[in-house]
Amino acid sequence: MASKLDFMRFPAPDGVNGWWESLPPAAPAKGVTDEQRFDFVVVGGGITGLCAARRLAELAPDASIALVEADRIGRSTAGRNSGFFVDLPHDISSESYSRSVEADKADVRLQRHGIDYVRSTVKTYGIDCDWRDDGKYHASVNKKGHAALTHFADGLARIGEACEWLDENAIAKVTGTRFYQSALFTPGCSTVQPAALMRGLAATQPSNVTVFEMSAVKGMETRGQTKLLSFANGTIEAQRVVLCTNAYAATFGGHPNGLLPVYTFASMSRVMSDEEIARLGGTNSWALIPADPMGTTVRRLATNRICVRNHFAFRPNLSVSEGDLAKAKHLHQRSFDRRFPMLKDVELQYTWGGALCLSANNGALFGQRDDGVYEAVGCNGLGLSRGSAAGKLIAEHALGQSNDLINQLLQQPHPRSLPIRPIADVAVSAAIWVKEFSAGAEL
Ligand SMILES: Cc1cc2nc3c(=O)[nH]c(=O)nc-3n(C[C@H](O)[C@H](O)[C@H](O)COP(=O)(O)OP(=O)(O)OC[C@H]3O[C@@H](n4cnc5c(N)ncnc54)[C@H](O)[C@@H]3O)c2cc1C
């Protein structure tokens, strides 16, 4: 089938990514500047595209592969997140949760498959990204949160996953704050400095992968058996294309594809002094998820910074305003002050936003989209672990392999289309507002 694809939305400078800023300066970017040919082009240098390009190269060592990224690798969404590689289902705390044990176990298998792939790459190449297999804490601040954690623990027991309860004193010993009333520790989550990981994954691609940054694909046309991708300063002709553009693949208007670009926001503190660290107490690195998914995620980093994330906003045009960032910073400061009253003088140095790719039914796009065109898009909230798995598996699928995990992804629901704008805008924003309101004290 002939295809023409216009890329309509591109990454924007949405605040200042603290993970990227706190790394040494990056080497200059190599962009697409003339007419080139490759066997494969992977579009999107997030976690999904980085894993897809690597896996293609591993399985087809004689093929030439281009990985093209509109921004710098590590500066856009995959390098903007809180760095949790989550292995377990995220949402089993709800009383109305009704998925089967088999479906949950299959998700855990998939997520661990992704984590294992990235972990082994990090170890093999010695990627310096603060990779930690230290688990995570789910913490509650009141009875409602504790009840949610109890449901979560029940859900974990149902699928045979271990967890450990911490009371108020035990979680305070970890975090240094008495803000939390109880917590559940789950050991299988890994954490990372996301910008360092993405840079490291790009720098250690096999030799048959050429990485192009600051190179946004503007359009793609079919020419006989090949695809022609156009950029501002050149073209790439390729036999096959793998799309890993996540939220930037969302379409609206006449043919909405049901993908919803929803921003979430993070702030990172400046480096704390020895005296401030002593005032805080606790251990020097921990990762905490709120009992309510709309609450505040917090990480204490071994670099002596604290990173907080909360607040969601539906932004179909894939950029946020100064007002959005100011609001997010205000909310982050409030969350920081409530948790860390002993750190009143520690200001938040960086604030940024990044686009998740959600859908009304947790659907995602995976598989062959067209002759020679594959896609792995829409990994929702667990994008690091699911994106790693989806990237690796879309490469295997494109090379004709078949296995249970590929079948699992092929069978997942497609994103459900919503009414077209502006009705969708109002509905999605209202749903976010209601959920944030109900998160209340966990914010
Ligand atoms: C503040 C924040 C905290 C988060 N915390 C977590 C967390 O702790 N754990 C977790 O699992 N997830 C988290 N997420 C979500 C996670 O970051 C995403 O799910 C993940 O980045 C998805 O990876 P991806 O590679 O599929 O997509 P992306 O990371 O969005 O990568 C897509 C890439 O495609 C590029 N691109 C788009 N259009 C083009 C084009 N035309 N040409 C070339 N390149 C293009 C983009 O620049 C982008 O780099 C968080 C997100 C944010 C914003």
Ligand as a Chemical Component Dictionary entry (heavy atoms), coordinates in Angstrom:
data_LIG
# 
_chem_comp.id                   LIG 
_chem_comp.type                 NON-POLYMER 
_chem_comp.pdbx_formal_charge   0 
_chem_comp.three_letter_code    LIG 
# 
loop_
_chem_comp_atom.comp_id 
_chem_comp_atom.atom_id 
_chem_comp_atom.alt_atom_id 
_chem_comp_atom.type_symbol 
_chem_comp_atom.charge 
_chem_comp_atom.model_Cartn_x 
_chem_comp_atom.model_Cartn_y 
_chem_comp_atom.model_Cartn_z 
_chem_comp_atom.pdbx_ordinal 
LIG C1  C1  C 0 8.141  14.363 34.249 1  
LIG C2  C2  C 0 7.946  12.954 33.754 2  
LIG C3  C3  C 0 8.144  11.882 34.611 3  
LIG C4  C4  C 0 7.991  10.569 34.153 4  
LIG N1  N1  N 0 8.364  9.536  34.946 5  
LIG C5  C5  C 0 8.390  8.277  34.469 6  
LIG C6  C6  C 0 8.935  7.223  35.218 7  
LIG O1  O1  O 0 9.477  7.416  36.314 8  
LIG N2  N2  N 0 8.905  5.970  34.694 9  
LIG C7  C7  C 0 8.367  5.728  33.445 10 
LIG O2  O2  O 0 8.332  4.570  33.032 11 
LIG N3  N3  N 0 7.902  6.728  32.680 12 
LIG C8  C8  C 0 7.917  7.986  33.151 13 
LIG N4  N4  N 0 7.500  9.013  32.342 14 
LIG C9  C9  C 0 7.048  8.693  30.978 15 
LIG C10 C10 C 0 8.214  8.350  30.056 16 
LIG O3  O3  O 0 9.143  9.398  29.997 17 
LIG C11 C11 C 0 7.683  8.057  28.664 18 
LIG O4  O4  O 0 6.670  7.069  28.766 19 
LIG C12 C12 C 0 8.820  7.557  27.769 20 
LIG O5  O5  O 0 9.703  8.624  27.496 21 
LIG C13 C13 C 0 8.273  6.984  26.470 22 
LIG O6  O6  O 0 9.368  6.625  25.674 23 
LIG P1  P1  P 0 9.297  6.633  24.081 24 
LIG O7  O7  O 0 10.650 6.381  23.566 25 
LIG O8  O8  O 0 8.214  5.708  23.653 26 
LIG O9  O9  O 0 8.790  8.092  23.709 27 
LIG P2  P2  P 0 9.530  9.498  23.882 28 
LIG O10 O10 O 0 10.444 9.454  25.044 29 
LIG O11 O11 O 0 8.488  10.536 23.832 30 
LIG O12 O12 O 0 10.418 9.547  22.577 31 
LIG C14 C14 C 0 9.878  9.891  21.330 32 
LIG C15 C15 C 0 10.957 10.665 20.626 33 
LIG O13 O13 O 0 10.563 10.917 19.284 34 
LIG C16 C16 C 0 11.115 12.151 18.913 35 
LIG N5  N5  N 0 10.383 12.641 17.754 36 
LIG C17 C17 C 0 9.087  13.005 17.709 37 
LIG N6  N6  N 0 8.748  13.394 16.455 38 
LIG C18 C18 C 0 9.862  13.245 15.709 39 
LIG C19 C19 C 0 10.149 13.486 14.330 40 
LIG N7  N7  N 0 9.224  13.939 13.474 41 
LIG N8  N8  N 0 11.415 13.235 13.892 42 
LIG C20 C20 C 0 12.363 12.754 14.736 43 
LIG N9  N9  N 0 12.130 12.526 16.050 44 
LIG C21 C21 C 0 10.893 12.765 16.520 45 
LIG C22 C22 C 0 10.925 13.007 20.144 46 
LIG O14 O14 O 0 11.783 14.115 20.186 47 
LIG C23 C23 C 0 11.202 12.027 21.265 48 
LIG O15 O15 O 0 12.540 12.072 21.706 49 
LIG C24 C24 C 0 7.591  10.337 32.809 50 
LIG C25 C25 C 0 7.385  11.410 31.946 51 
LIG C26 C26 C 0 7.570  12.704 32.399 52 
LIG C27 C27 C 0 7.373  13.842 31.439 53 
# 
loop_
_chem_comp_bond.comp_id 
_chem_comp_bond.atom_id_1 
_chem_comp_bond.atom_id_2 
_chem_comp_bond.value_order 
_chem_comp_bond.pdbx_ordinal 
LIG C1  C2  SING 1  
LIG C2  C3  SING 2  
LIG C2  C26 DOUB 3  
LIG C3  C4  DOUB 4  
LIG C4  N1  SING 5  
LIG C4  C24 SING 6  
LIG N1  C5  DOUB 7  
LIG C5  C6  SING 8  
LIG C5  C8  SING 9  
LIG C6  O1  DOUB 10 
LIG C6  N2  SING 11 
LIG N2  C7  SING 12 
LIG C7  O2  DOUB 13 
LIG C7  N3  SING 14 
LIG N3  C8  DOUB 15 
LIG C8  N4  SING 16 
LIG N4  C9  SING 17 
LIG N4  C24 SING 18 
LIG C9  C10 SING 19 
LIG C10 O3  SING 20 
LIG C10 C11 SING 21 
LIG C11 O4  SING 22 
LIG C11 C12 SING 23 
LIG C12 O5  SING 24 
LIG C12 C13 SING 25 
LIG C13 O6  SING 26 
LIG O6  P1  SING 27 
LIG P1  O7  DOUB 28 
LIG P1  O8  SING 29 
LIG P1  O9  SING 30 
LIG O9  P2  SING 31 
LIG P2  O10 DOUB 32 
LIG P2  O11 SING 33 
LIG P2  O12 SING 34 
LIG O12 C14 SING 35 
LIG C14 C15 SING 36 
LIG C15 O13 SING 37 
LIG C15 C23 SING 38 
LIG O13 C16 SING 39 
LIG C16 N5  SING 40 
LIG C16 C22 SING 41 
LIG N5  C17 SING 42 
LIG N5  C21 SING 43 
LIG C17 N6  DOUB 44 
LIG N6  C18 SING 45 
LIG C18 C19 SING 46 
LIG C18 C21 DOUB 47 
LIG C19 N7  SING 48 
LIG C19 N8  DOUB 49 
LIG N8  C20 SING 50 
LIG C20 N9  DOUB 51 
LIG N9  C21 SING 52 
LIG C22 O14 SING 53 
LIG C22 C23 SING 54 
LIG C23 O15 SING 55 
LIG C24 C25 DOUB 56 
LIG C25 C26 SING 57 
LIG C26 C27 SING 58 
# 
